[in-house]
Amino acid sequence: MALACLPMLLTACDPSGRADVSLADIPADLRACVAQVTGRPAGQGAMSQRQVVALIAELRASELRLSSCGKRLLALYDAQAAAFAGKGAR
C-alpha cells in the first residue's frame, strides 16, 4: 500500500485524484471576436469584378481577424498550461 501512495506523495497530488486547477476566464472581447461571422454575399445574380474584389478583401480581413483571435486563444491556453505544470512541480 505504501508503494501505491508513493507516486502521489512525489507529485504532491490530492489523494482524491482531483487537481486543484483554477482556469482564467476567456476575455469577453476574445469570445466576441471568435463569434463574429462574416455575412453571406448578397445573392443578386452575377457579381461585377469590383464586387468580387471587394468580397475577397472582406473575406481576407475576416481570415486575418479570426487568425489573430485564434493566436490569442492559444496563448491563453499555453499560459494556463504552463501555470498548471508549475503547480505540479512544487
Backbone as XML, in Angstrom:
<?xml version="1.0"?>
<chain id="A" units="angstrom">
  <residue number="1" name="MET">
    <atom name="N" x="0.830" y="-1.196" z="0.000"/>
    <atom name="CA" x="0.000" y="0.000" z="0.000"/>
    <atom name="C" x="0.871" y="1.255" z="0.000"/>
  </residue>
  <residue number="2" name="ALA">
    <atom name="N" x="1.966" y="1.222" z="0.756"/>
    <atom name="CA" x="2.845" y="2.391" z="0.820"/>
    <atom name="C" x="3.434" y="2.706" z="-0.544"/>
  </residue>
  <residue number="3" name="LEU">
    <atom name="N" x="3.778" y="1.671" z="-1.306"/>
    <atom name="CA" x="4.318" y="1.901" z="-2.649"/>
    <atom name="C" x="3.266" y="2.519" z="-3.565"/>
  </residue>
  <residue number="4" name="ALA">
    <atom name="N" x="2.014" y="2.162" z="-3.370"/>
    <atom name="CA" x="0.953" y="2.724" z="-4.198"/>
    <atom name="C" x="0.759" y="4.208" z="-3.920"/>
  </residue>
  <residue number="5" name="CYS">
    <atom name="N" x="1.021" y="4.651" z="-2.715"/>
    <atom name="CA" x="0.859" y="6.060" z="-2.344"/>
    <atom name="C" x="2.075" y="6.903" z="-2.695"/>
  </residue>
  <residue number="6" name="LEU">
    <atom name="N" x="3.219" y="6.257" z="-2.916"/>
    <atom name="CA" x="4.453" y="6.984" z="-3.185"/>
    <atom name="C" x="4.346" y="7.943" z="-4.372"/>
  </residue>
  <residue number="7" name="PRO">
    <atom name="N" x="3.792" y="7.519" z="-5.519"/>
    <atom name="CA" x="3.688" y="8.476" z="-6.630"/>
    <atom name="C" x="2.866" y="9.710" z="-6.277"/>
  </residue>
  <residue number="8" name="MET">
    <atom name="N" x="1.813" y="9.543" z="-5.480"/>
    <atom name="CA" x="1.001" y="10.702" z="-5.078"/>
    <atom name="C" x="1.803" y="11.648" z="-4.207"/>
  </residue>
  <residue number="9" name="LEU">
    <atom name="N" x="2.640" y="11.115" z="-3.328"/>
    <atom name="CA" x="3.455" y="11.961" z="-2.470"/>
    <atom name="C" x="4.523" y="12.696" z="-3.269"/>
  </residue>
  <residue number="10" name="LEU">
    <atom name="N" x="5.118" y="12.015" z="-4.233"/>
    <atom name="CA" x="6.174" y="12.621" z="-5.025"/>
    <atom name="C" x="5.654" y="13.728" z="-5.936"/>
  </residue>
  <residue number="11" name="THR">
    <atom name="N" x="4.426" y="13.604" z="-6.391"/>
    <atom name="CA" x="3.869" y="14.613" z="-7.298"/>
    <atom name="C" x="2.967" y="15.605" z="-6.581"/>
  </residue>
  <residue number="12" name="ALA">
    <atom name="N" x="2.839" y="15.495" z="-5.292"/>
    <atom name="CA" x="2.007" y="16.385" z="-4.476"/>
    <atom name="C" x="0.569" y="16.415" z="-4.973"/>
  </residue>
  <residue number="13" name="CYS">
    <atom name="N" x="0.048" y="15.259" z="-5.324"/>
    <atom name="CA" x="-1.333" y="15.162" z="-5.821"/>
    <atom name="C" x="-2.297" y="15.039" z="-4.653"/>
  </residue>
  <residue number="14" name="ASP">
    <atom name="N" x="-3.477" y="15.509" z="-4.895"/>
    <atom name="CA" x="-4.569" y="15.332" z="-3.954"/>
    <atom name="C" x="-4.935" y="13.846" z="-3.972"/>
  </residue>
  <residue number="15" name="PRO">
    <atom name="N" x="-5.027" y="13.180" z="-2.803"/>
    <atom name="CA" x="-5.347" y="11.754" z="-2.794"/>
    <atom name="C" x="-6.696" y="11.434" z="-3.419"/>
  </residue>
  <residue number="16" name="SER">
    <atom name="N" x="-7.571" y="12.420" z="-3.530"/>
    <atom name="CA" x="-8.872" y="12.164" z="-4.144"/>
    <atom name="C" x="-8.756" y="12.048" z="-5.658"/>
  </residue>
  <residue number="17" name="GLY">
    <atom name="N" x="-7.589" y="12.397" z="-6.204"/>
    <atom name="CA" x="-7.400" y="12.322" z="-7.642"/>
    <atom name="C" x="-7.775" y="13.601" z="-8.362"/>
  </residue>
  <residue number="18" name="ARG">
    <atom name="N" x="-8.321" y="14.568" z="-7.646"/>
    <atom name="CA" x="-8.710" y="15.848" z="-8.261"/>
    <atom name="C" x="-7.540" y="16.802" z="-8.205"/>
  </residue>
  <residue number="19" name="ALA">
    <atom name="N" x="-7.324" y="17.483" z="-9.273"/>
    <atom name="CA" x="-6.275" y="18.503" z="-9.296"/>
    <atom name="C" x="-6.897" y="19.838" z="-8.901"/>
  </residue>
  <residue number="20" name="ASP">
    <atom name="N" x="-6.151" y="20.640" z="-8.190"/>
    <atom name="CA" x="-6.619" y="21.966" z="-7.801"/>
    <atom name="C" x="-6.290" y="22.922" z="-8.944"/>
  </residue>
  <residue number="21" name="VAL">
    <atom name="N" x="-7.223" y="23.052" z="-9.879"/>
    <atom name="CA" x="-6.994" y="23.854" z="-11.078"/>
    <atom name="C" x="-7.986" y="25.004" z="-11.103"/>
  </residue>
  <residue number="22" name="SER">
    <atom name="N" x="-7.467" y="26.175" z="-11.327"/>
    <atom name="CA" x="-8.309" y="27.350" z="-11.475"/>
    <atom name="C" x="-7.998" y="27.978" z="-12.829"/>
  </residue>
  <residue number="23" name="LEU">
    <atom name="N" x="-8.925" y="27.866" z="-13.752"/>
    <atom name="CA" x="-8.723" y="28.393" z="-15.102"/>
    <atom name="C" x="-9.165" y="29.844" z="-15.176"/>
  </residue>
  <residue number="24" name="ALA">
    <atom name="N" x="-8.421" y="30.612" z="-15.924"/>
    <atom name="CA" x="-8.796" y="32.007" z="-16.153"/>
    <atom name="C" x="-9.986" y="32.050" z="-17.104"/>
  </residue>
  <residue number="25" name="ASP">
    <atom name="N" x="-10.813" y="33.052" z="-16.941"/>
    <atom name="CA" x="-11.931" y="33.236" z="-17.857"/>
    <atom name="C" x="-11.411" y="33.682" z="-19.215"/>
  </residue>
  <residue number="26" name="ILE">
    <atom name="N" x="-12.121" y="33.288" z="-20.257"/>
    <atom name="CA" x="-11.789" y="33.773" z="-21.598"/>
    <atom name="C" x="-12.279" y="35.208" z="-21.677"/>
  </residue>
  <residue number="27" name="PRO">
    <atom name="N" x="-11.420" y="36.145" z="-22.072"/>
    <atom name="CA" x="-11.830" y="37.546" z="-22.141"/>
    <atom name="C" x="-13.042" y="37.731" z="-23.070"/>
  </residue>
  <residue number="28" name="ALA">
    <atom name="N" x="-13.929" y="38.623" z="-22.674"/>
    <atom name="CA" x="-15.163" y="38.854" z="-23.431"/>
    <atom name="C" x="-14.872" y="39.300" z="-24.866"/>
  </residue>
  <residue number="29" name="ASP">
    <atom name="N" x="-13.836" y="40.131" z="-25.045"/>
    <atom name="CA" x="-13.533" y="40.584" z="-26.404"/>
    <atom name="C" x="-13.042" y="39.433" z="-27.280"/>
  </residue>
  <residue number="30" name="LEU">
    <atom name="N" x="-12.394" y="38.445" z="-26.691"/>
    <atom name="CA" x="-11.950" y="37.290" z="-27.462"/>
    <atom name="C" x="-13.134" y="36.411" z="-27.849"/>
  </residue>
  <residue number="31" name="ARG">
    <atom name="N" x="-14.059" y="36.241" z="-26.924"/>
    <atom name="CA" x="-15.286" y="35.493" z="-27.242"/>
    <atom name="C" x="-16.050" y="36.185" z="-28.375"/>
  </residue>
  <residue number="32" name="ALA">
    <atom name="N" x="-16.158" y="37.502" z="-28.296"/>
    <atom name="CA" x="-16.876" y="38.253" z="-29.329"/>
    <atom name="C" x="-16.155" y="38.150" z="-30.668"/>
  </residue>
  <residue number="33" name="CYS">
    <atom name="N" x="-14.844" y="38.185" z="-30.644"/>
    <atom name="CA" x="-14.050" y="38.093" z="-31.869"/>
    <atom name="C" x="-14.298" y="36.759" z="-32.573"/>
  </residue>
  <residue number="34" name="VAL">
    <atom name="N" x="-14.272" y="35.682" z="-31.812"/>
    <atom name="CA" x="-14.476" y="34.355" z="-32.386"/>
    <atom name="C" x="-15.925" y="34.176" z="-32.860"/>
  </residue>
  <residue number="35" name="ALA">
    <atom name="N" x="-16.855" y="34.794" z="-32.169"/>
    <atom name="CA" x="-18.269" y="34.628" z="-32.506"/>
    <atom name="C" x="-18.700" y="35.426" z="-33.731"/>
  </residue>
  <residue number="36" name="GLN">
    <atom name="N" x="-17.927" y="36.441" z="-34.093"/>
    <atom name="CA" x="-18.294" y="37.296" z="-35.229"/>
    <atom name="C" x="-18.156" y="36.518" z="-36.531"/>
  </residue>
  <residue number="37" name="VAL">
    <atom name="N" x="-19.227" y="36.453" z="-37.292"/>
    <atom name="CA" x="-19.255" y="35.701" z="-38.545"/>
    <atom name="C" x="-19.378" y="36.676" z="-39.710"/>
  </residue>
  <residue number="38" name="THR">
    <atom name="N" x="-18.589" y="36.441" z="-40.742"/>
    <atom name="CA" x="-18.690" y="37.255" z="-41.950"/>
    <atom name="C" x="-19.982" y="36.880" z="-42.664"/>
  </residue>
  <residue number="39" name="GLY">
    <atom name="N" x="-20.749" y="37.875" z="-43.045"/>
    <atom name="CA" x="-22.042" y="37.635" z="-43.684"/>
    <atom name="C" x="-21.909" y="37.030" z="-45.067"/>
  </residue>
  <residue number="40" name="ARG">
    <atom name="N" x="-22.989" y="36.447" z="-45.512"/>
    <atom name="CA" x="-23.033" y="35.867" z="-46.847"/>
    <atom name="C" x="-23.130" y="36.986" z="-47.877"/>
  </residue>
  <residue number="41" name="PRO">
    <atom name="N" x="-22.540" y="36.788" z="-49.022"/>
    <atom name="CA" x="-22.676" y="37.800" z="-50.070"/>
    <atom name="C" x="-24.117" y="37.846" z="-50.560"/>
  </residue>
  <residue number="42" name="ALA">
    <atom name="N" x="-24.527" y="39.014" z="-50.968"/>
    <atom name="CA" x="-25.885" y="39.175" z="-51.486"/>
    <atom name="C" x="-26.041" y="38.307" z="-52.732"/>
  </residue>
  <residue number="43" name="GLY">
    <atom name="N" x="-27.088" y="37.523" z="-52.768"/>
    <atom name="CA" x="-27.338" y="36.628" z="-53.902"/>
    <atom name="C" x="-28.196" y="37.294" z="-54.958"/>
  </residue>
  <residue number="44" name="GLN">
    <atom name="N" x="-27.680" y="38.337" z="-55.557"/>
    <atom name="CA" x="-28.455" y="39.081" z="-56.555"/>
    <atom name="C" x="-27.870" y="38.887" z="-57.942"/>
  </residue>
  <residue number="45" name="GLY">
    <atom name="N" x="-27.690" y="37.638" z="-58.339"/>
    <atom name="CA" x="-27.186" y="37.371" z="-59.676"/>
    <atom name="C" x="-25.682" y="37.481" z="-59.772"/>
  </residue>
  <residue number="46" name="ALA">
    <atom name="N" x="-25.229" y="37.713" z="-60.994"/>
    <atom name="CA" x="-23.800" y="37.788" z="-61.264"/>
    <atom name="C" x="-23.184" y="39.005" z="-60.568"/>
  </residue>
  <residue number="47" name="MET">
    <atom name="N" x="-21.942" y="38.836" z="-60.134"/>
    <atom name="CA" x="-21.232" y="39.919" z="-59.457"/>
    <atom name="C" x="-20.262" y="40.577" z="-60.442"/>
  </residue>
  <residue number="48" name="SER">
    <atom name="N" x="-20.094" y="41.854" z="-60.266"/>
    <atom name="CA" x="-19.120" y="42.566" z="-61.086"/>
    <atom name="C" x="-17.716" y="42.260" z="-60.556"/>
  </residue>
  <residue number="49" name="GLN">
    <atom name="N" x="-16.706" y="42.582" z="-61.356"/>
    <atom name="CA" x="-15.328" y="42.363" z="-60.918"/>
    <atom name="C" x="-15.051" y="43.161" z="-59.652"/>
  </residue>
  <residue number="50" name="ARG">
    <atom name="N" x="-15.556" y="44.355" z="-59.564"/>
    <atom name="CA" x="-15.358" y="45.191" z="-58.376"/>
    <atom name="C" x="-15.982" y="44.532" z="-57.143"/>
  </residue>
  <residue number="51" name="GLN">
    <atom name="N" x="-17.178" y="43.951" z="-57.293"/>
    <atom name="CA" x="-17.841" y="43.280" z="-56.174"/>
    <atom name="C" x="-17.061" y="42.039" z="-55.728"/>
  </residue>
  <residue number="52" name="VAL">
    <atom name="N" x="-16.525" y="41.302" z="-56.704"/>
    <atom name="CA" x="-15.741" y="40.107" z="-56.375"/>
    <atom name="C" x="-14.478" y="40.504" z="-55.614"/>
  </residue>
  <residue number="53" name="VAL">
    <atom name="N" x="-13.790" y="41.540" z="-56.080"/>
    <atom name="CA" x="-12.580" y="42.010" z="-55.409"/>
    <atom name="C" x="-12.910" y="42.479" z="-53.990"/>
  </residue>
  <residue number="54" name="ALA">
    <atom name="N" x="-14.010" y="43.200" z="-53.838"/>
    <atom name="CA" x="-14.419" y="43.683" z="-52.513"/>
    <atom name="C" x="-14.752" y="42.511" z="-51.597"/>
  </residue>
  <residue number="55" name="LEU">
    <atom name="N" x="-15.422" y="41.497" z="-52.131"/>
    <atom name="CA" x="-15.771" y="40.323" z="-51.330"/>
    <atom name="C" x="-14.515" y="39.570" z="-50.897"/>
  </residue>
  <residue number="56" name="ILE">
    <atom name="N" x="-13.571" y="39.411" z="-51.814"/>
    <atom name="CA" x="-12.312" y="38.734" z="-51.460"/>
    <atom name="C" x="-11.584" y="39.520" z="-50.376"/>
  </residue>
  <residue number="57" name="ALA">
    <atom name="N" x="-11.566" y="40.822" z="-50.482"/>
    <atom name="CA" x="-10.913" y="41.654" z="-49.460"/>
    <atom name="C" x="-11.611" y="41.500" z="-48.109"/>
  </residue>
  <residue number="58" name="GLU">
    <atom name="N" x="-12.934" y="41.448" z="-48.119"/>
    <atom name="CA" x="-13.696" y="41.273" z="-46.874"/>
    <atom name="C" x="-13.405" y="39.907" z="-46.257"/>
  </residue>
  <residue number="59" name="LEU">
    <atom name="N" x="-13.368" y="38.874" z="-47.092"/>
    <atom name="CA" x="-13.086" y="37.533" z="-46.586"/>
    <atom name="C" x="-11.653" y="37.430" z="-46.061"/>
  </residue>
  <residue number="60" name="ARG">
    <atom name="N" x="-10.719" y="38.084" z="-46.719"/>
    <atom name="CA" x="-9.327" y="38.083" z="-46.262"/>
    <atom name="C" x="-9.195" y="38.786" z="-44.914"/>
  </residue>
  <residue number="61" name="ALA">
    <atom name="N" x="-9.884" y="39.915" z="-44.771"/>
    <atom name="CA" x="-9.859" y="40.632" z="-43.491"/>
    <atom name="C" x="-10.452" y="39.760" z="-42.380"/>
  </residue>
  <residue number="62" name="SER">
    <atom name="N" x="-11.524" y="39.037" z="-42.701"/>
    <atom name="CA" x="-12.142" y="38.143" z="-41.731"/>
    <atom name="C" x="-11.176" y="37.026" z="-41.347"/>
  </residue>
  <residue number="63" name="GLU">
    <atom name="N" x="-10.480" y="36.485" z="-42.332"/>
    <atom name="CA" x="-9.492" y="35.430" z="-42.081"/>
    <atom name="C" x="-8.384" y="35.921" z="-41.157"/>
  </residue>
  <residue number="64" name="LEU">
    <atom name="N" x="-7.871" y="37.110" z="-41.411"/>
    <atom name="CA" x="-6.809" y="37.674" z="-40.578"/>
    <atom name="C" x="-7.297" y="37.933" z="-39.154"/>
  </residue>
  <residue number="65" name="ARG">
    <atom name="N" x="-8.535" y="38.444" z="-39.025"/>
    <atom name="CA" x="-9.104" y="38.703" z="-37.704"/>
    <atom name="C" x="-9.258" y="37.405" z="-36.924"/>
  </residue>
  <residue number="66" name="LEU">
    <atom name="N" x="-9.810" y="36.375" z="-37.575"/>
    <atom name="CA" x="-10.007" y="35.099" z="-36.890"/>
    <atom name="C" x="-8.673" y="34.437" z="-36.548"/>
  </residue>
  <residue number="67" name="SER">
    <atom name="N" x="-7.687" y="34.584" z="-37.400"/>
    <atom name="CA" x="-6.363" y="34.042" z="-37.113"/>
    <atom name="C" x="-5.771" y="34.727" z="-35.879"/>
  </residue>
  <residue number="68" name="SER">
    <atom name="N" x="-5.950" y="36.028" z="-35.800"/>
    <atom name="CA" x="-5.461" y="36.773" z="-34.636"/>
    <atom name="C" x="-6.176" y="36.312" z="-33.365"/>
  </residue>
  <residue number="69" name="CYS">
    <atom name="N" x="-7.493" y="36.127" z="-33.453"/>
    <atom name="CA" x="-8.253" y="35.637" z="-32.295"/>
    <atom name="C" x="-7.760" y="34.256" z="-31.879"/>
  </residue>
  <residue number="70" name="GLY">
    <atom name="N" x="-7.538" y="33.396" z="-32.850"/>
    <atom name="CA" x="-7.062" y="32.050" z="-32.564"/>
    <atom name="C" x="-5.702" y="32.060" z="-31.891"/>
  </residue>
  <residue number="71" name="LYS">
    <atom name="N" x="-4.810" y="32.927" z="-32.352"/>
    <atom name="CA" x="-3.477" y="33.027" z="-31.741"/>
    <atom name="C" x="-3.577" y="33.508" z="-30.298"/>
  </residue>
  <residue number="72" name="ARG">
    <atom name="N" x="-4.476" y="34.456" z="-30.039"/>
    <atom name="CA" x="-4.666" y="34.930" z="-28.665"/>
    <atom name="C" x="-5.229" y="33.822" z="-27.784"/>
  </residue>
  <residue number="73" name="LEU">
    <atom name="N" x="-6.162" y="33.039" z="-28.318"/>
    <atom name="CA" x="-6.738" y="31.940" z="-27.555"/>
    <atom name="C" x="-5.681" y="30.879" z="-27.252"/>
  </residue>
  <residue number="74" name="LEU">
    <atom name="N" x="-4.827" y="30.570" z="-28.226"/>
    <atom name="CA" x="-3.750" y="29.612" z="-27.992"/>
    <atom name="C" x="-2.764" y="30.129" z="-26.953"/>
  </residue>
  <residue number="75" name="ALA">
    <atom name="N" x="-2.469" y="31.418" z="-26.981"/>
    <atom name="CA" x="-1.562" y="31.998" z="-25.981"/>
    <atom name="C" x="-2.173" y="31.888" z="-24.581"/>
  </residue>
  <residue number="76" name="LEU">
    <atom name="N" x="-3.470" y="32.122" z="-24.470"/>
    <atom name="CA" x="-4.161" y="31.985" z="-23.185"/>
    <atom name="C" x="-4.066" y="30.543" z="-22.698"/>
  </residue>
  <residue number="77" name="TYR">
    <atom name="N" x="-4.319" y="29.599" z="-23.590"/>
    <atom name="CA" x="-4.229" y="28.184" z="-23.232"/>
    <atom name="C" x="-2.806" y="27.830" z="-22.793"/>
  </residue>
  <residue number="78" name="ASP">
    <atom name="N" x="-1.812" y="28.261" z="-23.584"/>
    <atom name="CA" x="-0.422" y="27.955" z="-23.248"/>
    <atom name="C" x="-0.036" y="28.516" z="-21.885"/>
  </residue>
  <residue number="79" name="ALA">
    <atom name="N" x="-0.487" y="29.718" z="-21.575"/>
    <atom name="CA" x="-0.180" y="30.327" z="-20.272"/>
    <atom name="C" x="-0.811" y="29.524" z="-19.145"/>
  </residue>
  <residue number="80" name="GLN">
    <atom name="N" x="-2.049" y="29.070" z="-19.357"/>
    <atom name="CA" x="-2.708" y="28.278" z="-18.320"/>
    <atom name="C" x="-2.060" y="26.908" z="-18.172"/>
  </residue>
  <residue number="81" name="ALA">
    <atom name="N" x="-1.661" y="26.310" z="-19.289"/>
    <atom name="CA" x="-0.982" y="25.005" z="-19.228"/>
    <atom name="C" x="0.339" y="25.136" z="-18.488"/>
  </residue>
  <residue number="82" name="ALA">
    <atom name="N" x="1.071" y="26.221" z="-18.741"/>
    <atom name="CA" x="2.341" y="26.453" z="-18.052"/>
    <atom name="C" x="2.122" y="26.658" z="-16.561"/>
  </residue>
  <residue number="83" name="ALA">
    <atom name="N" x="1.074" y="27.415" z="-16.211"/>
    <atom name="CA" x="0.763" y="27.638" z="-14.796"/>
    <atom name="C" x="0.383" y="26.321" z="-14.114"/>
  </residue>
  <residue number="84" name="PHE">
    <atom name="N" x="-0.368" y="25.503" z="-14.810"/>
    <atom name="CA" x="-0.779" y="24.199" z="-14.255"/>
    <atom name="C" x="0.445" y="23.313" z="-14.065"/>
  </residue>
  <residue number="85" name="ALA">
    <atom name="N" x="1.331" y="23.281" z="-15.058"/>
    <atom name="CA" x="2.543" y="22.462" z="-14.968"/>
    <atom name="C" x="3.417" y="22.953" z="-13.811"/>
  </residue>
  <residue number="86" name="GLY">
    <atom name="N" x="3.430" y="24.248" z="-13.589"/>
    <atom name="CA" x="4.213" y="24.804" z="-12.479"/>
    <atom name="C" x="3.676" y="24.382" z="-11.134"/>
  </residue>
  <residue number="87" name="LYS">
    <atom name="N" x="2.364" y="24.205" z="-11.017"/>
    <atom name="CA" x="1.774" y="23.770" z="-9.752"/>
    <atom name="C" x="2.171" y="22.343" z="-9.427"/>
  </residue>
  <residue number="88" name="GLY">
    <atom name="N" x="2.302" y="21.493" z="-10.460"/>
    <atom name="CA" x="2.662" y="20.100" z="-10.241"/>
    <atom name="C" x="4.120" y="19.929" z="-9.866"/>
  </residue>
  <residue number="89" name="ALA">
    <atom name="N" x="4.940" y="20.934" z="-10.157"/>
    <atom name="CA" x="6.374" y="20.818" z="-9.898"/>
    <atom name="C" x="6.734" y="21.155" z="-8.460"/>
  </residue>
  <residue number="90" name="ARG">
    <atom name="N" x="5.817" y="21.654" z="-7.692"/>
    <atom name="CA" x="6.109" y="22.056" z="-6.296"/>
    <atom name="C" x="6.209" y="20.896" z="-5.373"/>
  </residue>
</chain>
